[in-house]
Amino acid sequence: MEGILRLAIHQDKIYLKSVASGIDFLGWVNFPHHRILRRTTKHRMFRRLRQHPQESTLQTYLGLLSHGATHKVRQQVLNESYLWNV
């Protein structure tokens, strides 16, 4: 009886999801073979880029985007940053 912890799972605090729906972790949704940026993270990124249109902010977010399948988002960021110079 020494190795038994006698723990119980709370019925209202657990839910089961399939791996195909992705796992949300640190601003990314991780799938078995790729990861995409979470929608709220993307909206926050674009809002901050508009508030602080600086080269350092742009490079920070381009570095973040290099860690996932974000080709279209990267193009949107670069297109928006192009408007700063006009």
N, C-alpha and C positions, 0 to 999 in steps of 0.2 A: 504494500500500500504506500510505500514511501515515494514512488515515482509518479503518482497520479496527482494532477493539479485541480481537478474538479471545476473546470471552467465551462461556461455555457455561452452560446452565441445569442445575442439579443436579436429578436425577430425583426424589429423595426430598423435596425442599423446595418443590415447586410443586404446586398443585392448581387446577383450573378449576371455577368455579361459575357458575351462570346469574345474571343480574341479578334475576330473579324471586325468588331465594332471599334477597336482601337483602345489604347490605354492612355489616358490623359496624365501627363507628367511634365512639370516644369515648362509650361507654355507650348508644348508639342503634343500631338496625338500620335502615339507610336503604334505602328502596325507591324506584323511579322517581317515584312521585307522593305519597309520605308517609313518615313515619318513626315508629317505635315505640320505646319504652324497652326496653332489653335486660333479660331476666328477672333476671339476677344484680344488675343495677343497681337494679331495683325491690325485690328482697329486701333489699339493703343499705340502701336508703332507708327502708323500713318498720322495719328493725331500729334504725337510728339515731334515727328518730322516737320509738320506744318508749324508747330509752335517754336521750334528751334532749328531753323534752316541753316545748319552749319555743316561743314565738310566732316567734322569729327563725329557728329550724330549720324550722318549718312554712312560713314565707314563702320561705325559700331553695329548698325542694323544689317549692313551687308555681311559683316562677319557672323552675325547671328543666323542669317539666312543660308549661309554656306553649309550648315549642319543638317539640312533636310531637303526634301523634294519641293523646292520653292522657286522654280524657274519663272513662272508667271508672276509671282509676287515680287521677285527681284526686278523683273522688267517694269512693273508698275512703280516701284521705288525709284528706279533710274529715270523713268519718264517724268515723274513728279519732280525729282531733283533737277532735271534739265530746265524746268520752268523757273527755277531760282535765278538762273543766269540770264534770262531773257529780259 
